[in-house]
C-alpha cells in the first residue's frame, strides 16, 4: 500500500474507524499550504491511517465504526519537540529576579539557572518525578499534543540523569502519548565540577550516555553550547560518542551568543538546532545543507526578555524547516501550551499561520526524526490527530488563552477533551 491507495479487502473488517464530514488540514508535503481537503474523511485501522482524503474518493468501508465530525477541522496531532517537563521544584524566585532587572546570564553566574534545579531533581525518586511531570503533560495533552520530546539535564550525575530518563519513559505508560527522550547531561556543570567541564564530561556525561544507551533510555543526544555552558570542543566529544553508538544528535545553539553551535551540530547531521537567536549566515547554510531543522522557542525568548530574534527570513530563504516548541522548563520557559506557542511564534517571530501550524505538527515530527510515522494526515502514518471546534485553522494561532480542542486521537483511539 502506498499513498492513499488501498483495496476493499483492507477495509472490510471489525475494528476500523471512520471519521467523516470533516475539513482536513493534512499538512502533506505533496500539497500546497496546509494541504486542505474539504469534505474529508480519515479511516484508521490498528492505530494507523489507511485513508485520509476526500469522501468522494473513499470506497465501501464495511463494518467500520463511523463518527460524523459535523464539519469540524482536523489537523495532525500536535508535536512538542523540545521540552524539559521532568524536573523537581520550580524557579519562581528567578522570575522575580528577572522582573527586577537581572539577566539570564547574571542569574546563572550567581548560582541560579539550570544548576538551581539540580538539588530538587536529585532529591526525587523516579515515581516522584513522574508525579511532578504529569500535570504539565496533562495540560499539553488537553490541547491536542500526541507526541512529546522529554530531556534529561537536571540531574547532572549518572544516577540522576538515568532517573530522569526512566521517568520520561514511564510517562508513555501513564498516559496515551508518544515520548521521545533526549540525553542532556551536557546541560550545565554541577557545583562539584565547577570550573572542570572536561572532567565532568569524562566522569559523568560520556559514561552516563553509554549506560543510558545500554538500558534503552535514550533516543537522541542533546547539549547546551554557550559561554555559560559548554564549548564547541566539549560538545564535539559528546557527539562523537553519540555517533559511535548510532544515536542522533541535536543542540541548544546560538541562544545567547554565536559560538557556531548550529554549524557544529549540522556537521554531525543533527536532527535539529534549537533557539538560534544569534544564528549567522554560515550556520543557516550549514543547517540547510544538512537538513537540520530549526526549532524556535518563543516561550524562552519571551520569558527572559530577549531582544534579538531568530533570523526567520534567512531560514525561509535557505529552505531550512522551521519547527516550534514550548521549551517547557522550570526557569526560562514555564510554558505548557502549544496553542500559546503558536501565537507567540506568530506575534514575536513573524511566522505565518501556515508556518506555525506546520511547525507544531509536521516540522516538529521532522525535528524528532519521526516524520515517516506521524506529523501529517496520510495513509501509512499513525492515526494521531486533533479535532477542533474552529471556523478556520487560523483560529489555532490567533486566539490567546482559549482551547478549542474537541477531541484528541492517539493511535486511532479517541480521548475527548
C-alpha positions in Angstrom: 0.0 0.0 0.0 1.4 3.5 -0.8 -0.1 7.0 -0.6 -3.9 6.8 -0.3 -4.2 3.6 -2.4 -5.8 0.6 -0.7 -8.0 -2.4 -1.6 -11.5 -3.0 -0.3 -10.2 -6.2 1.4 -8.1 -3.9 3.5 -11.2 -2.1 4.8 -13.6 -4.9 5.4 -13.2 -6.0 9.0 -14.2 -5.2 12.5 -12.3 -2.5 14.4 -11.8 0.1 11.7 -12.9 3.6 12.5 -14.0 6.3 10.0 -14.2 10.0 10.8 -16.2 11.7 8.1 -17.8 15.0 7.3 -14.5 16.7 8.2 -12.3 19.5 6.9 -8.7 18.3 6.9 -5.5 20.2 7.2 -3.4 17.3 6.2 0.0 19.1 6.1 1.0 16.7 3.3 4.2 17.9 1.6 2.8 17.0 -1.8 0.0 19.5 -1.4 0.2 23.3 -1.2 -0.2 25.3 2.1 -1.8 23.3 4.8 -2.9 20.5 2.5 -6.6 21.3 2.9 -9.2 18.8 1.9 -12.8 19.8 2.2 -15.5 17.2 2.7 -12.8 14.9 4.0 -12.5 11.6 5.9 -10.0 9.6 7.8 -10.1 5.9 8.1 -8.0 4.1 10.7 -7.1 0.5 11.4 -4.9 -1.0 14.1 -3.8 2.5 15.2 -2.7 3.6 11.7 -4.2 5.7 8.9 -5.3 3.7 5.9 -7.1 6.6 4.1 -7.1 10.4 4.5 -8.7 12.4 1.8 -11.9 13.4 0.1 -15.0 11.4 0.9 -15.7 11.2 -2.8 -12.5 9.0 -3.2 -13.4 6.6 -0.4 -14.7 3.1 -1.3 -17.1 1.0 0.7 -15.9 0.6 4.3 -17.7 -2.4 5.5 -18.1 -2.6 9.3 -16.1 0.4 10.3 -17.4 2.5 13.2 -18.3 5.8 11.8 -18.0 9.2 13.6 -19.6 12.3 12.0 -17.5 15.3 12.7 -20.1 17.7 11.6 -17.7 19.9 9.5 -15.0 20.2 12.2 -11.4 20.9 11.3 -8.8 18.1 11.8 -5.1 18.6 12.0 -2.3 16.2 12.8 -1.7 15.7 16.5 0.5 18.5 17.9 4.1 17.7 18.4 6.0 19.4 21.2 9.6 18.6 20.1 11.6 20.4 22.8 10.6 20.1 26.5 12.2 19.7 29.9 9.0 18.6 31.7 10.6 16.1 34.0 12.2 18.0 36.9 11.9 18.8 40.6 11.0 22.2 42.1 10.4 25.5 40.4 12.3 28.7 39.9 9.7 31.3 40.6 12.2 33.4 42.5 14.3 33.7 39.4 11.2 35.0 37.6 11.1 37.7 40.3 14.8 38.5 39.8 14.3 39.0 36.1 11.5 41.4 36.8 13.9 43.3 39.0 16.3 43.6 36.1 18.7 40.6 36.3 19.6 38.9 33.0 19.6 35.1 32.4 23.4 35.1 32.3 23.7 37.1 35.5 21.3 34.7 37.3 23.2 31.7 36.0 26.6 33.1 37.1 25.1 33.8 40.6 24.3 30.1 41.1 20.8 30.2 39.6 19.7 28.9 36.3 19.9 25.3 35.4 22.1 24.3 38.4 19.4 25.6 40.9 17.0 22.9 39.7 19.6 20.1 40.3 19.1 19.6 44.0 15.4 19.5 43.8 15.5 17.0 41.0 18.2 14.8 42.6 16.0 14.6 45.8 13.1 13.0 43.9 12.6 9.3 43.1 11.5 8.2 39.7 7.9 7.9 40.9 8.1 11.4 42.4 9.5 12.8 39.1 6.6 11.1 37.2 4.0 12.6 39.6 5.6 16.0 39.2 5.6 15.9 35.4 2.1 14.5 34.9 0.2 17.8 35.5 2.4 19.5 32.9 1.9 16.7 30.5 -1.8 16.6 31.0 -2.1 20.3 30.2 -0.3 19.7 26.9 -2.4 16.6 26.0 -5.6 18.7 26.7 -4.5 20.9 23.8 -4.1 18.1 21.3 -0.5 17.1 21.7 0.1 13.4 20.7 4.0 13.4 20.7 6.4 15.0 23.1 10.1 15.1 23.5 11.4 15.0 27.1 15.0 15.8 28.0 17.2 14.9 31.0 19.6 17.6 32.1 18.6 18.5 35.7 20.3 15.5 37.3 23.9 16.2 36.2 25.1 12.9 37.8 24.9 9.5 36.2 22.3 8.2 38.6 20.1 11.2 38.4 20.3 11.6 34.6 19.2 7.9 34.3 16.5 8.5 36.8 15.1 11.4 34.7 15.1 9.3 31.5 13.4 6.4 33.3 10.7 8.9 34.4 10.3 10.2 30.9 9.9 6.7 29.5 7.3 5.9 32.2 5.1 8.8 31.1 4.3 6.8 28.0 2.8 4.1 30.3 0.9 6.6 32.4 -0.7 8.5 29.5 -1.7 7.9 25.9 1.2 9.8 24.3 4.4 9.1 22.4 7.5 10.1 24.3 10.9 10.7 22.7 13.8 11.0 25.1 16.9 13.2 24.8 20.0 12.7 26.9 21.1 16.2 28.0 23.7 15.7 30.7 25.8 18.4 28.9 23.3 21.0 30.0 25.4 22.6 32.8 28.3 21.8 35.0 27.2 20.8 38.6 28.7 22.6 41.6 31.0 19.7 42.4 32.7 20.1 39.0 32.7 23.9 38.8 35.5 25.1 36.5 36.2 21.5 35.4 34.0 21.0 32.4 36.3 18.5 30.8 36.4 16.3 33.9 32.6 16.4 34.1 32.3 15.2 30.5 34.8 12.5 31.2 33.4 11.3 34.5 29.7 11.8 34.0 28.4 12.8 30.6 30.2 10.1 28.5 29.8 7.1 30.8 26.2 8.2 31.6 25.4 8.2 27.9 26.8 4.7 27.5 24.7 3.4 30.4 21.6 5.2 29.1 22.1 3.6 25.7 22.6 0.1 27.2 19.4 0.5 29.1 17.4 1.7 26.1 16.6 5.0 27.7 17.9 7.4 25.0 16.5 8.3 21.6 18.7 11.3 20.9 21.7 13.2 22.5 21.5 17.0 23.2 23.8 19.6 24.6 23.9 23.3 25.5 26.7 25.1 23.6 27.0 28.5 25.2 29.5 30.6 27.1 27.8 29.7 30.4 27.6 26.0 29.4 29.9 24.0 27.0 32.3 24.9 24.2 32.3 23.5 20.7 35.2 21.1 21.5 33.4 19.8 24.6 30.1 19.2 22.8 32.1 17.5 20.0 33.3 14.9 22.5 29.7 14.1 23.4 28.6 14.0 19.8 31.5 11.7 18.8 30.3 9.2 21.3 26.7 9.5 20.2 27.8 9.0 16.6 29.7 5.8 17.6 26.6 4.5 19.3 24.4 5.3 16.4 22.3 7.9 18.3 21.1 11.1 16.5 22.1 14.4 18.0 20.5 17.9 18.4 21.8 21.0 20.1 20.8 24.1 22.1 22.7 26.6 20.0 23.1 30.4 19.5 20.6 31.3 22.2 22.7 34.0 24.0 25.7 34.4 21.6 27.1 33.0 18.4 29.6 30.2 19.1 29.0 28.3 15.9 27.0 25.6 17.7 24.4 25.2 14.9 27.2 24.7 12.3 28.8 22.1 14.6 25.5 20.3 15.0 24.9 20.3 11.3 28.3 18.8 10.7 27.1 15.8 12.6 23.8 15.6 10.6 21.8 16.8 13.6 18.1 16.4 13.7 17.7 20.0 15.0 19.4 23.0 16.3 17.3 24.9 18.8 16.8 28.5 20.0 19.0 30.2 17.3 18.5 33.8 18.2 22.2 34.6 17.3 22.4 32.3 14.3 24.6 33.7 11.5 24.6 33.1 7.7 27.2 30.3 7.9 25.0 28.5 10.5 21.9 28.9 8.3 23.7 27.5 5.3 25.2 24.5 7.2 21.7 23.7 8.6 20.2 23.9 5.1 22.9 21.6 3.6 22.5 19.1 6.4 18.7 19.1 6.5 18.8 20.1 10.2 15.5 21.5 11.5 15.4 25.0 13.2 13.4 24.6 16.4 12.3 28.1 17.5 11.3 28.6 21.2 9.3 31.8 21.6 8.4 31.0 25.2 12.1 31.3 26.3 12.5 34.4 24.2 9.5 35.9 25.9 10.3 34.8 29.5 13.9 36.0 29.6 13.2 39.3 27.8 15.4 38.6 24.8 15.7 41.3 22.1 17.4 39.6 19.2 15.0 37.4 17.2 16.0 34.3 15.3 16.8 35.0 11.6 13.4 33.7 10.3 13.7 35.3 6.9 17.2 33.8 6.3 15.9 30.4 7.4 13.0 30.7 5.0 15.2 31.7 2.1 17.6 28.9 2.7 14.8 26.3 2.9 15.5 25.3 6.5 12.5 23.6 8.0 11.1 25.5 11.0 9.6 23.8 14.0 8.3 25.4 17.2 8.0 24.0 20.7 7.2 25.1 24.3 10.7 24.5 25.8 8.7 23.8 28.9 11.2 24.1 31.8 11.2 25.5 35.3 13.4 28.5 34.7 13.3 30.1 31.3 10.1 28.9 29.7 7.5 27.7 32.2 5.1 27.2 29.3 2.7 24.3 28.9 0.7 25.4 25.8 1.4 24.6 22.2 -1.5 26.8 21.2 0.1 29.8 23.0 3.4 28.8 21.5 1.9 29.1 18.0 0.5 32.6 18.8 3.9 33.7 20.3 5.7 32.4 17.2 3.5 34.5 15.0 3.4 37.7 17.1 7.1 37.6 18.3 8.9 36.0 15.4 6.6 36.8 12.5 5.8 33.3 11.4 2.8 32.9 9.2 -0.3 30.8 10.2 0.9 28.1 7.9 4.4 28.1 9.4 3.0 28.0 12.9 0.7 25.0 12.3 3.3 23.2 10.3 5.9 24.0 13.0 3.7 22.4 15.6 2.9 19.3 13.6 4.9 18.2 10.5 8.1 20.0 11.3 8.1 19.1 14.9 7.8 15.4 13.8 10.7 16.0 11.4 12.8 17.5 14.2 12.4 14.3 16.2 13.1 12.0 13.2 9.5 10.8 13.2 8.1 12.3 10.0 7.8 8.9 8.4 5.4 7.9 11.3 3.5 11.0 12.3 3.1 14.7 11.7 0.8 14.6 8.7 -2.6 13.1 7.8 -1.9 10.4 5.2 -2.1 6.7 4.6 0.7 4.7 6.2 1.1 7.0 9.2 -0.1 6.6 12.7 -3.6 7.8 13.4 -2.6 10.7 15.6 -4.8 13.8 15.1 -6.7 16.6 16.7 -10.3 17.6 16.1 -11.1 21.3 16.6 -14.2 23.5 17.1 -12.9 26.3 14.9 -14.1 28.0 11.7 -10.7 28.1 10.2 -7.2 26.8 11.1 -6.0 30.4 11.7 -8.0 30.4 14.9 -5.5 28.0 16.4 -2.8 30.7 16.1 -5.0 33.8 16.6 -6.7 33.1 19.9 -4.9 33.6 23.3 -5.8 31.6 26.3 -8.6 29.7 24.5 -8.6 25.9 23.9 -11.0 24.8 21.0 -10.0 21.1 21.1 -13.0 18.8 20.5 -11.1 15.5 20.7 -7.6 14.1 20.6 -7.0 10.9 18.6 -3.9 8.8 19.5 -3.2 5.7 17.5 -6.8 5.6 16.4 -8.3 5.9 19.9 -10.4 9.0 20.9 -9.7 10.9 24.0 -12.3 13.7 24.4 -11.2 16.9 26.0 
